[in-house]
Structure formats: structure tokens, C-alpha cells
Amino acid sequence: MNCWKSVNINKEFGLNRVYLMSFLTGLMSFLVLYLPFSIMHSAQDIRDHGFIPLLIILFFLPSIHRLMHLLPLILLYKRVRVNFKVNNRFTPTFSYQCKNKLSKQTSIIMALAPTFFITMPALVMAYAFPGYFAYLVIFASVNIGLSFSDFLYLNQFVRAPRKCLIENAKEGYDILVRNQEI
């Protein structure tokens, strides 16, 4: 196998730029999503449960987002190593690394999983439950912001050769192609 390309978004674009673009993407998605939902549900009263439940949900959203990346790997019976740790004695976090090389299709599904399993259901629920649409739009917008780096990786996966394998490296992904024998 030859390495066609090593993809490390933080190294390629810079960590601060990725965070800034992620924040701006989340903010713009909130502005774009909130307006149509507020027009649709203008006759409904918004139910208010306070700021604390929203903070709790947003606190656990990054962990839920990472779990959604793991879900396709678990459903496809791929071997995954998960490392749990607690940062600052308060924030639970984990990292994962797939022990197998993944196909291009599996990598694309893995990158899109949080969008399909968090953002889309949140938007459907925002339509179905008009009293909670503001909370659900915030939830979906923050997840879109978290998915910004996933979309950058997805762009690289889509451009990769059709029969490639994608390996989870320490800081990113390695796109591998088979040796061409002459």
C-alpha cells in the first residue's frame, strides 16, 4: 500500500482557523435555520425551561457527536479502541481509533453520521414540536458547527480514489492506495 495523501485538517488550516470557522458556521446555521422555523411557528408559544437544561445538553453534545462517529463503525463490526479520560477533573471526554483500515464508503458514512443522527432528527423535531423549536434549532446549529471539521475531512474522502483504504492516523487520516505492479 502507498500513501496517496495524509490528511490533517488542524495542521493544514491551523487549529485557530478551524475553531473560528466552526463557530461562524454554527452561528450562520442558527441564523439561517431560526428564521424559517420562527415564521412557521409564529402562532405557537415557546416553552421555557430555563438556561440550565440548555447548558447541560450543550455540555454533553460534543461527546454525543463523537459517539455518533462510532455508531457506524460498531454497526459494521469494525474493531475500535476507545480511550476515556476526564479533563480538568470535570469534563468527560474520549478518543477513538479504528484498528482496521476503512473503505472510502465507510469513511464517508462515519463522517456524515452526526449529521444524519443528530442534526436531521433535531430539525424534524423542531418542526414537529413547535414549543421547543428554539432549543432544537440551537442544538442542531451547534452540531453543524461541530461538524465543520468533519465536512473538511469528507471533502478529502470524496476526492480520494475509488478503491482506496483510509487509515486513522494519530492526528488525522492516511488515504492509502494499492501498489500498481508493472
C-alpha positions as CSV (number, residue, x, y, z in Angstrom):
1,M,0.0,0.0,0.0
2,N,1.2,3.5,-0.8
3,C,0.1,6.6,1.0
4,W,-1.8,8.7,-1.5
5,K,-2.4,11.6,0.9
6,S,-2.1,12.3,4.6
7,V,-5.0,14.5,5.8
8,N,-4.6,16.6,9.0
9,I,-7.1,19.5,9.0
10,N,-5.6,21.1,12.0
11,K,-2.1,21.1,10.5
12,E,-3.4,22.1,7.1
13,F,-5.6,25.0,8.1
14,G,-4.5,25.8,11.6
15,L,-6.4,25.0,14.8
16,N,-7.5,28.6,15.5
17,R,-8.9,28.9,11.9
18,V,-10.8,25.7,12.2
19,Y,-12.3,26.8,15.5
20,L,-13.2,30.2,14.1
21,M,-14.8,28.7,11.0
22,S,-16.6,26.1,13.1
23,F,-18.0,28.9,15.3
24,L,-19.0,31.0,12.3
25,T,-20.6,28.0,10.6
26,G,-22.7,27.2,13.7
27,L,-23.7,30.9,14.1
28,M,-24.7,31.2,10.4
29,S,-26.6,27.9,10.5
30,F,-28.5,29.2,13.6
31,L,-29.4,32.5,11.8
32,V,-30.5,30.6,8.6
33,L,-32.5,28.0,10.5
34,Y,-34.1,30.1,13.1
35,L,-35.9,32.5,10.8
36,P,-37.9,29.9,8.8
37,F,-38.8,28.0,12.0
38,S,-39.9,31.1,13.8
39,I,-42.1,32.1,10.8
40,M,-43.6,28.6,10.7
41,H,-44.3,28.6,14.4
42,S,-45.1,32.2,15.0
43,A,-48.6,31.4,16.4
44,Q,-47.1,29.0,19.0
45,D,-45.7,29.9,22.4
46,I,-42.2,28.8,23.1
47,R,-41.9,26.7,26.3
48,D,-39.1,27.9,28.5
49,H,-37.4,25.5,30.9
50,G,-34.5,27.9,31.7
51,F,-31.0,28.2,30.7
52,I,-29.5,25.4,32.9
53,P,-31.1,22.4,30.9
54,L,-29.8,24.0,27.6
55,L,-26.3,24.3,29.1
56,I,-26.4,20.7,30.3
57,I,-27.4,19.5,26.8
58,L,-24.8,21.6,25.1
59,F,-22.2,20.4,27.6
60,F,-22.7,16.8,26.5
61,L,-23.2,17.5,22.8
62,P,-19.5,17.0,21.8
63,S,-19.5,13.6,23.5
64,I,-22.7,12.6,21.8
65,H,-21.2,13.9,18.5
66,R,-18.2,11.6,18.9
67,L,-20.4,8.7,19.8
68,M,-22.3,9.2,16.5
69,H,-19.0,8.8,14.7
70,L,-18.5,5.5,16.4
71,L,-22.0,4.2,15.7
72,P,-21.4,3.2,12.0
73,L,-18.2,1.5,13.0
74,I,-19.9,-0.5,15.7
75,L,-22.8,-1.4,13.4
76,L,-20.3,-2.5,10.7
77,Y,-18.4,-4.7,13.3
78,K,-15.2,-2.8,13.0
79,R,-12.7,-3.0,15.8
80,V,-12.4,0.3,17.6
81,R,-10.2,1.3,20.6
82,V,-11.8,3.9,22.8
83,N,-9.9,5.8,25.5
84,F,-11.9,7.6,28.2
85,K,-10.5,10.3,30.3
86,V,-11.6,13.3,32.4
87,N,-10.1,16.7,31.6
88,N,-9.7,19.2,34.4
89,R,-11.4,16.8,36.8
90,F,-14.7,17.8,35.4
91,T,-15.1,17.3,31.6
92,P,-15.6,13.8,30.4
93,T,-14.1,13.1,27.0
94,F,-12.9,10.2,24.9
95,S,-11.0,9.5,21.8
96,Y,-11.3,6.6,19.4
97,Q,-9.1,4.9,16.9
98,C,-10.2,2.2,14.4
99,K,-7.8,-0.7,14.3
100,N,-8.8,-1.7,10.8
101,K,-8.4,0.2,7.5
102,L,-11.7,1.6,6.3
103,S,-13.1,1.7,2.8
104,K,-14.0,5.0,1.2
105,Q,-17.7,4.4,1.7
106,T,-17.4,3.5,5.4
107,S,-15.3,6.6,6.0
108,I,-17.9,8.8,4.3
109,I,-20.7,7.3,6.3
110,M,-18.6,7.8,9.5
111,A,-18.0,11.4,8.7
112,L,-21.7,12.1,7.9
113,A,-23.1,10.1,10.9
114,P,-23.5,13.1,13.3
115,T,-25.4,15.0,10.6
116,F,-27.8,12.1,10.0
117,F,-28.3,11.1,13.6
118,I,-28.3,14.4,15.4
119,T,-28.9,17.4,13.1
120,M,-31.6,15.9,10.9
121,P,-33.7,14.5,13.8
122,A,-33.3,17.8,15.7
123,L,-34.7,19.7,12.7
124,V,-37.6,17.2,12.2
125,M,-38.4,17.5,15.9
126,A,-38.2,21.3,15.7
127,Y,-40.9,21.1,13.0
128,A,-43.0,18.6,15.0
129,F,-42.7,20.2,18.4
130,P,-43.3,23.9,17.9
131,G,-43.0,24.7,21.6
132,Y,-39.3,23.6,21.7
133,F,-38.2,24.7,18.2
134,A,-35.8,27.3,19.6
135,Y,-33.9,24.8,21.7
136,L,-33.8,22.2,18.9
137,V,-32.5,24.7,16.4
138,I,-29.8,25.8,18.8
139,F,-28.9,22.1,19.3
140,A,-28.8,21.4,15.5
141,S,-26.8,24.6,14.9
142,V,-24.1,23.7,17.5
143,N,-23.9,20.3,16.0
144,I,-23.4,21.8,12.5
145,G,-20.6,23.9,13.9
146,L,-19.0,20.8,15.5
147,S,-19.4,19.0,12.1
148,F,-17.3,21.7,10.2
149,S,-14.1,19.7,10.5
150,D,-16.0,16.5,9.6
151,F,-17.1,18.2,6.3
152,L,-13.4,19.2,5.6
153,Y,-12.4,15.5,6.1
154,L,-15.4,14.5,4.0
155,N,-14.2,16.7,1.2
156,Q,-10.9,14.9,1.1
157,F,-12.6,11.4,1.3
158,V,-14.8,12.2,-1.7
159,R,-11.8,13.3,-3.7
160,A,-9.8,10.2,-2.9
161,P,-9.5,7.4,-5.5
162,R,-12.4,4.9,-5.7
163,K,-10.6,1.8,-4.4
164,C,-8.7,3.5,-1.6
165,L,-8.4,2.5,2.1
166,I,-8.5,5.1,4.8
167,E,-6.5,4.6,8.0
168,N,-7.0,6.5,11.2
169,A,-3.6,8.1,12.0
170,K,-2.6,9.9,15.2
171,E,-3.5,13.4,14.1
172,G,-5.7,12.7,11.0
173,Y,-6.2,10.2,8.3
174,D,-4.0,8.5,5.8
175,I,-5.5,7.7,2.4
176,L,-3.9,4.5,1.0
177,V,-3.9,3.1,-2.5
178,R,-2.7,-0.3,-3.6
179,N,0.6,-0.7,-5.4
180,Q,0.4,-0.9,-9.1
181,E,2.6,-3.6,-10.3
182,I,4.2,-3.2,-13.8
